[in-house]
Amino acid sequence: MKSSMFIKQMRLYIAFTKETWNHPQPRNILMLLKNRYNLITHTSKTNVHAHRTLA
């Protein structure tokens, strides 16, 4: 159960990154990524390291 949640989160994270990559306003990207990162770290503290290495 925990690993499938992790995979789901990674898919969301990757999709989110792809969507915002070519965004015209860099400041917005940074804010969105920061919010997304905080959301990920909040939901799964055990996977913080994995997200940090990928980010």
N, CA, C and O atoms as CSV, one atom per row, in Angstrom:
chain,resi,resn,atom,element,x,y,z
A,1,MET,N,N,0.826,-1.209,0.000
A,1,MET,CA,C,0.000,0.000,0.000
A,1,MET,C,C,0.868,1.269,0.000
A,1,MET,O,O,0.605,2.221,-0.735
A,2,LYS,N,N,1.897,1.253,0.839
A,2,LYS,CA,C,2.741,2.438,0.943
A,2,LYS,C,C,3.543,2.678,-0.338
A,2,LYS,O,O,3.730,3.822,-0.755
A,3,SER,N,N,4.010,1.606,-0.952
A,3,SER,CA,C,4.806,1.756,-2.172
A,3,SER,C,C,3.951,2.239,-3.344
A,3,SER,O,O,4.423,3.018,-4.172
A,4,SER,N,N,2.699,1.785,-3.420
A,4,SER,CA,C,1.816,2.237,-4.496
A,4,SER,C,C,1.488,3.720,-4.331
A,4,SER,O,O,1.351,4.437,-5.322
A,5,MET,N,N,1.362,4.179,-3.097
A,5,MET,CA,C,1.147,5.601,-2.841
A,5,MET,C,C,2.364,6.402,-3.293
A,5,MET,O,O,2.235,7.477,-3.878
A,6,PHE,N,N,3.535,5.865,-3.016
A,6,PHE,CA,C,4.782,6.526,-3.408
A,6,PHE,C,C,4.863,6.656,-4.933
A,6,PHE,O,O,5.243,7.705,-5.454
A,7,ILE,N,N,4.504,5.586,-5.639
A,7,ILE,CA,C,4.515,5.595,-7.108
A,7,ILE,C,C,3.525,6.633,-7.637
A,7,ILE,O,O,3.832,7.379,-8.566
A,8,LYS,N,N,2.336,6.671,-7.037
A,8,LYS,CA,C,1.330,7.660,-7.435
A,8,LYS,C,C,1.864,9.072,-7.257
A,8,LYS,O,O,1.694,9.921,-8.133
A,9,GLN,N,N,2.506,9.323,-6.130
A,9,GLN,CA,C,3.053,10.648,-5.848
A,9,GLN,C,C,4.150,11.007,-6.832
A,9,GLN,O,O,4.237,12.151,-7.277
A,10,MET,N,N,4.985,10.042,-7.172
A,10,MET,CA,C,6.056,10.303,-8.126
A,10,MET,C,C,5.490,10.626,-9.505
A,10,MET,O,O,5.986,11.518,-10.194
A,11,ARG,N,N,4.449,9.895,-9.902
A,11,ARG,CA,C,3.810,10.177,-11.195
A,11,ARG,C,C,3.233,11.584,-11.214
A,11,ARG,O,O,3.381,12.311,-12.197
A,12,LEU,N,N,2.571,11.968,-10.119
A,12,LEU,CA,C,2.018,13.313,-10.014
A,12,LEU,C,C,3.125,14.354,-10.078
A,12,LEU,O,O,3.004,15.371,-10.760
A,13,TYR,N,N,4.203,14.082,-9.357
A,13,TYR,CA,C,5.332,15.010,-9.305
A,13,TYR,C,C,5.950,15.196,-10.691
A,13,TYR,O,O,6.240,16.319,-11.103
A,14,ILE,N,N,6.147,14.095,-11.399
A,14,ILE,CA,C,6.730,14.142,-12.743
A,14,ILE,C,C,5.804,14.893,-13.703
A,14,ILE,O,O,6.253,15.742,-14.472
A,15,ALA,N,N,4.516,14.573,-13.651
A,15,ALA,CA,C,3.536,15.250,-14.507
A,15,ALA,C,C,3.512,16.744,-14.210
A,15,ALA,O,O,3.480,17.572,-15.121
A,16,PHE,N,N,3.530,17.073,-12.932
A,16,PHE,CA,C,3.513,18.467,-12.505
A,16,PHE,C,C,4.744,19.208,-13.024
A,16,PHE,O,O,4.638,20.334,-13.510
A,17,THR,N,N,5.899,18.578,-12.919
A,17,THR,CA,C,7.147,19.192,-13.371
A,17,THR,C,C,7.117,19.426,-14.876
A,17,THR,O,O,7.544,20.478,-15.352
A,18,LYS,N,N,6.617,18.454,-15.623
A,18,LYS,CA,C,6.527,18.582,-17.086
A,18,LYS,C,C,5.586,19.722,-17.470
A,18,LYS,O,O,5.873,20.494,-18.386
A,19,GLU,N,N,4.458,19.821,-16.760
A,19,GLU,CA,C,3.474,20.860,-17.063
A,19,GLU,C,C,4.036,22.258,-16.847
A,19,GLU,O,O,3.773,23.165,-17.637
A,20,THR,N,N,4.802,22.433,-15.787
A,20,THR,CA,C,5.272,23.771,-15.426
A,20,THR,C,C,6.632,24.116,-16.026
A,20,THR,O,O,7.099,25.247,-15.891
A,21,TRP,N,N,7.269,23.154,-16.686
A,21,TRP,CA,C,8.630,23.367,-17.188
A,21,TRP,C,C,8.720,24.545,-18.159
A,21,TRP,O,O,9.640,25.358,-18.068
A,22,ASN,N,N,7.760,24.638,-19.094
A,22,ASN,CA,C,7.798,25.694,-20.114
A,22,ASN,C,C,6.875,26.871,-19.791
A,22,ASN,O,O,6.451,27.611,-20.678
A,23,HIS,N,N,6.584,27.020,-18.533
A,23,HIS,CA,C,5.708,28.109,-18.102
A,23,HIS,C,C,6.395,29.460,-18.316
A,23,HIS,O,O,7.592,29.589,-18.059
A,24,PRO,N,N,5.647,30.471,-18.784
A,24,PRO,CA,C,6.255,31.763,-19.103
A,24,PRO,C,C,6.748,32.577,-17.900
A,24,PRO,O,O,7.570,33.479,-18.060
A,25,GLN,N,N,6.254,32.267,-16.710
A,25,GLN,CA,C,6.637,33.059,-15.542
A,25,GLN,C,C,7.426,32.231,-14.531
A,25,GLN,O,O,6.839,31.483,-13.749
A,26,PRO,N,N,8.760,32.361,-14.543
A,26,PRO,CA,C,9.631,31.564,-13.674
A,26,PRO,C,C,9.285,31.687,-12.191
A,26,PRO,O,O,9.376,30.712,-11.446
A,27,ARG,N,N,8.888,32.888,-11.765
A,27,ARG,CA,C,8.577,33.093,-10.354
A,27,ARG,C,C,7.412,32.204,-9.923
A,27,ARG,O,O,7.410,31.652,-8.823
A,28,ASN,N,N,6.423,32.075,-10.808
A,28,ASN,CA,C,5.279,31.208,-10.523
A,28,ASN,C,C,5.698,29.751,-10.431
A,28,ASN,O,O,5.215,29.013,-9.572
A,29,ILE,N,N,6.591,29.338,-11.310
A,29,ILE,CA,C,7.089,27.958,-11.285
A,29,ILE,C,C,7.726,27.667,-9.934
A,29,ILE,O,O,7.440,26.646,-9.310
A,30,LEU,N,N,8.588,28.569,-9.489
A,30,LEU,CA,C,9.275,28.371,-8.215
A,30,LEU,C,C,8.283,28.262,-7.069
A,30,LEU,O,O,8.436,27.415,-6.189
A,31,MET,N,N,7.266,29.118,-7.077
A,31,MET,CA,C,6.249,29.070,-6.029
A,31,MET,C,C,5.479,27.759,-6.084
A,31,MET,O,O,5.249,27.122,-5.056
A,32,LEU,N,N,5.081,27.359,-7.293
A,32,LEU,CA,C,4.323,26.117,-7.458
A,32,LEU,C,C,5.148,24.904,-7.046
A,32,LEU,O,O,4.659,24.009,-6.357
A,33,LEU,N,N,6.406,24.888,-7.478
A,33,LEU,CA,C,7.275,23.768,-7.116
A,33,LEU,C,C,7.500,23.713,-5.611
A,33,LEU,O,O,7.531,22.638,-5.012
A,34,LYS,N,N,7.656,24.888,-5.012
A,34,LYS,CA,C,7.855,24.946,-3.564
A,34,LYS,C,C,6.621,24.409,-2.842
A,34,LYS,O,O,6.737,23.627,-1.898
A,35,ASN,N,N,5.443,24.834,-3.290
A,35,ASN,CA,C,4.201,24.354,-2.689
A,35,ASN,C,C,4.052,22.855,-2.874
A,35,ASN,O,O,3.666,22.142,-1.948
A,36,ARG,N,N,4.360,22.381,-4.070
A,36,ARG,CA,C,4.266,20.958,-4.380
A,36,ARG,C,C,5.250,20.158,-3.511
A,36,ARG,O,O,4.912,19.101,-2.980
A,37,TYR,N,N,6.452,20.681,-3.383
A,37,TYR,CA,C,7.475,20.018,-2.578
A,37,TYR,C,C,7.038,19.923,-1.117
A,37,TYR,O,O,7.179,18.878,-0.482
A,38,ASN,N,N,6.505,21.028,-0.595
A,38,ASN,CA,C,6.020,21.042,0.783
A,38,ASN,C,C,4.886,20.051,0.968
A,38,ASN,O,O,4.808,19.377,1.995
A,39,LEU,N,N,3.999,19.959,-0.029
A,39,LEU,CA,C,2.879,19.020,0.026
A,39,LEU,C,C,3.393,17.584,0.081
A,39,LEU,O,O,2.918,16.775,0.877
A,40,ILE,N,N,4.374,17.276,-0.778
A,40,ILE,CA,C,4.940,15.923,-0.818
A,40,ILE,C,C,5.604,15.580,0.513
A,40,ILE,O,O,5.369,14.507,1.068
A,41,THR,N,N,6.432,16.489,1.021
A,41,THR,CA,C,7.150,16.211,2.262
A,41,THR,C,C,6.186,16.093,3.430
A,41,THR,O,O,6.432,15.350,4.380
A,42,HIS,N,N,5.084,16.833,3.352
A,42,HIS,CA,C,4.097,16.774,4.431
A,42,HIS,C,C,3.360,15.438,4.420
A,42,HIS,O,O,3.124,14.848,5.474
A,43,THR,N,N,2.995,14.957,3.225
A,43,THR,CA,C,2.213,13.723,3.119
A,43,THR,C,C,3.043,12.484,3.416
A,43,THR,O,O,2.531,11.519,3.985
A,44,SER,N,N,4.322,12.496,3.037
A,44,SER,CA,C,5.132,11.300,3.281
A,44,SER,C,C,6.535,11.661,3.750
A,44,SER,O,O,7.439,11.876,2.943
A,45,LYS,N,N,6.698,11.723,5.038
A,45,LYS,CA,C,7.998,12.091,5.620
A,45,LYS,C,C,9.060,11.028,5.345
A,45,LYS,O,O,10.247,11.343,5.263
A,46,THR,N,N,8.636,9.764,5.201
A,46,THR,CA,C,9.591,8.673,4.995
A,46,THR,C,C,10.242,8.750,3.621
A,46,THR,O,O,11.350,8.247,3.433
A,47,ASN,N,N,9.567,9.374,2.656
A,47,ASN,CA,C,10.079,9.424,1.287
A,47,ASN,C,C,10.753,10.751,0.944
A,47,ASN,O,O,11.021,11.034,-0.224
A,48,VAL,N,N,11.023,11.555,1.959
A,48,VAL,CA,C,11.620,12.872,1.731
A,48,VAL,C,C,12.936,12.766,0.970
A,48,VAL,O,O,13.187,13.541,0.047
A,49,HIS,N,N,13.767,11.817,1.354
A,49,HIS,CA,C,15.081,11.679,0.734
A,49,HIS,C,C,14.965,11.383,-0.763
A,49,HIS,O,O,15.682,11.971,-1.573
A,50,ALA,N,N,14.073,10.483,-1.122
A,50,ALA,CA,C,13.879,10.113,-2.526
A,50,ALA,C,C,13.438,11.321,-3.344
A,50,ALA,O,O,13.918,11.524,-4.460
A,51,HIS,N,N,12.530,12.120,-2.798
A,51,HIS,CA,C,12.052,13.294,-3.511
A,51,HIS,C,C,13.159,14.331,-3.662
A,51,HIS,O,O,13.262,15.001,-4.690
A,52,ARG,N,N,13.978,14.453,-2.633
A,52,ARG,CA,C,15.062,15.435,-2.677
A,52,ARG,C,C,16.077,15.081,-3.750
A,52,ARG,O,O,16.572,15.961,-4.454
A,53,THR,N,N,16.389,13.799,-3.878
A,53,THR,CA,C,17.392,13.397,-4.864
A,53,THR,C,C,16.863,13.564,-6.281
A,53,THR,O,O,17.636,13.833,-7.200
A,54,LEU,N,N,15.554,13.408,-6.469
A,54,LEU,CA,C,14.964,13.547,-7.796
A,54,LEU,C,C,14.711,15.004,-8.162
A,54,LEU,O,O,14.719,15.356,-9.341
A,55,ALA,N,N,14.489,15.844,-7.171
A,55,ALA,CA,C,14.084,17.227,-7.434
A,55,ALA,C,C,15.185,18.100,-7.994
A,55,ALA,O,O,14.962,19.283,-8.254
